[in-house]
Amino acid sequence: MRWLTFAILAAIMLVLQTAAAPHLALAGIQPDWMFILATFYALLGPWPDVGIAAWTLGLLVDLQTAGGTDRGQVGLLAFAYGGAVWLVHLFRELVFREHWLAHLVATLIGALLVQSVVAVYRTVTAPPGPGPATGYWSFALWTALYTAFWSPYFHFVLIRLGRATGFRPVGSRRRQSA
């Protein structure tokens, strides 16, 4: 895995998630573009590197949101990203890794897991009494769906950057002459 390219892509995605995603929010629901990057690496990269990359991306998102209303949860998304990406990495052997539908389904499943962890955390730490506990679960579902909607577009661009990322599309490999 090319770590310099990963660092550059992580920085670009963090900026996009911070600056552009709030403007594309639908009813307050924003896509998790950092998880799309984590899913891309999970589908095409080797395991130990993928786990470290996913944990790093989750930690970056945690640190980005540390000053917000979810204070005190630094590390939650880091481990949620790591666990979800581990399952996506296991799932990748069952599908054609470069097909847009595989990217969509893998991102949806992984995002549902990540958002479920966040919903459980928010439900458990919510103040007692009547509150928006059921709202956390619908928010998690819609966030996962909106994230999955964006995944084929981002993965298309990332696959086209195959030379920079080190993950070449299967169809682009040159035939060796005998």
C-alpha positions in Angstrom: 0.0 0.0 0.0 1.3 3.4 -0.8 1.1 5.4 2.4 1.9 8.8 0.9 -0.9 8.5 -1.6 -3.2 7.3 1.3 -2.2 10.4 3.4 -3.0 12.7 0.5 -6.3 11.1 -0.2 -7.2 11.1 3.5 -6.4 14.8 3.7 -8.5 15.6 0.5 -11.4 13.5 1.8 -11.3 15.2 5.2 -11.4 18.6 3.6 -14.3 17.5 1.4 -16.2 16.0 4.3 -15.7 19.2 6.4 -16.3 21.8 3.7 -18.5 20.2 1.0 -20.6 17.6 2.7 -22.5 20.0 5.0 -23.7 21.8 1.8 -25.0 18.5 0.4 -26.9 17.5 3.6 -30.4 16.3 3.1 -32.6 17.0 6.2 -29.4 17.3 8.3 -28.0 14.0 7.0 -24.5 14.2 5.6 -22.6 11.4 3.7 -19.5 9.9 5.4 -17.0 10.2 2.6 -14.1 9.1 4.9 -15.8 5.7 5.2 -16.1 5.5 1.4 -12.3 5.8 1.2 -11.9 3.2 3.9 -14.2 0.9 2.0 -12.2 1.4 -1.2 -9.0 0.3 0.6 -10.8 -2.6 2.2 -12.0 -3.9 -1.2 -8.6 -3.7 -2.9 -5.8 -3.6 -0.2 -4.0 -6.1 1.9 -5.4 -6.7 5.4 -2.9 -5.3 8.0 -2.6 -2.1 6.0 -6.3 -1.8 5.5 -7.0 -2.1 9.2 -4.5 0.6 10.1 -5.8 2.8 7.3 -9.4 2.4 8.5 -8.5 3.0 12.1 -6.6 6.2 11.1 -9.5 7.5 9.0 -11.9 6.9 11.8 -9.6 8.6 14.2 -9.4 11.6 11.9 -13.2 11.8 11.8 -13.3 11.5 15.6 -10.8 14.3 16.0 -12.7 16.5 13.5 -15.9 16.1 15.5 -14.4 16.2 19.0 -15.4 19.8 19.7 -19.0 19.1 18.7 -22.0 17.8 20.6 -20.5 14.2 20.8 -17.6 15.2 23.0 -15.9 12.4 24.8 -16.2 9.8 22.1 -12.8 10.0 20.5 -11.9 6.6 19.4 -15.5 5.4 18.8 -15.4 5.8 15.1 -11.8 4.7 14.8 -12.8 1.2 16.2 -16.1 1.2 14.4 -14.3 1.9 11.0 -11.8 -0.8 11.8 -14.5 -3.4 12.6 -16.6 -2.6 9.6 -13.7 -2.6 7.3 -12.6 -6.0 8.6 -16.0 -7.4 7.6 -15.9 -5.7 4.2 -12.5 -7.2 3.7 -13.9 -10.6 4.4 -16.8 -9.9 2.1 -14.6 -8.9 -0.8 -13.8 -12.5 -1.7 -17.4 -13.1 -2.6 -17.8 -10.3 -5.2 -16.1 -8.7 -8.2 -14.1 -6.0 -6.3 -14.2 -3.4 -9.0 -17.9 -3.5 -9.9 -19.9 -0.5 -8.8 -22.6 -2.6 -7.2 -20.1 -4.4 -5.0 -18.8 -1.0 -3.9 -22.4 0.2 -3.2 -23.3 -2.9 -1.2 -20.0 -3.1 0.7 -20.3 0.6 1.6 -23.9 0.2 2.7 -23.2 -2.8 4.9 -20.1 -1.2 6.5 -21.8 2.2 6.9 -24.8 0.5 8.6 -22.4 -1.2 11.1 -20.6 2.1 11.8 -23.8 4.1 12.2 -25.3 1.4 14.4 -22.3 1.6 16.7 -22.8 5.4 16.9 -26.6 5.0 17.4 -26.0 2.5 20.3 -23.5 4.9 21.9 -25.9 7.9 21.6 -28.8 5.8 22.9 -26.8 4.6 25.9 -25.3 8.0 26.8 -28.6 9.9 26.2 -30.0 11.5 29.3 -32.8 9.6 31.0 -36.4 10.4 30.2 -38.2 10.9 27.0 -35.9 11.8 24.2 -34.9 11.2 20.6 -33.6 7.6 21.1 -35.5 6.3 18.2 -34.3 9.3 16.1 -30.8 8.0 16.4 -31.6 4.8 14.6 -33.4 6.5 11.7 -30.6 9.0 11.5 -28.1 6.1 11.3 -30.1 4.3 8.6 -30.4 7.4 6.4 -26.8 8.3 6.9 -25.7 4.8 5.8 -28.0 5.0 2.7 -26.8 8.4 1.7 -23.1 7.4 2.2 -23.7 4.3 0.0 -25.3 6.5 -2.7 -22.0 8.4 -3.0 -19.7 5.4 -3.0 -19.8 4.4 -6.7 -18.9 7.9 -7.8 -15.9 8.2 -5.4 -14.8 4.7 -6.1 -14.9 5.3 -9.8 -12.5 8.2 -9.4 -10.3 6.2 -7.0 -10.1 3.3 -9.4 -9.1 5.6 -12.2 -6.2 6.8 -9.9 -5.0 3.2 -10.0 -1.4 4.0 -10.8 -1.2 6.5 -7.8 -3.0 4.2 -5.4 -1.2 1.1 -6.5 -4.5 -0.7 -7.2 -4.7 -1.2 -11.0 -8.0 -2.3 -12.5 -7.9 -5.9 -13.7 -8.8 -5.0 -17.3 -5.9 -2.6 -17.6 -3.1 -5.1 -17.1 -1.1 -5.6 -20.2 -0.8 -9.0 -21.7 2.6 -10.5 -21.6 3.9 -11.7 -24.9 5.3 -15.2 -25.0 
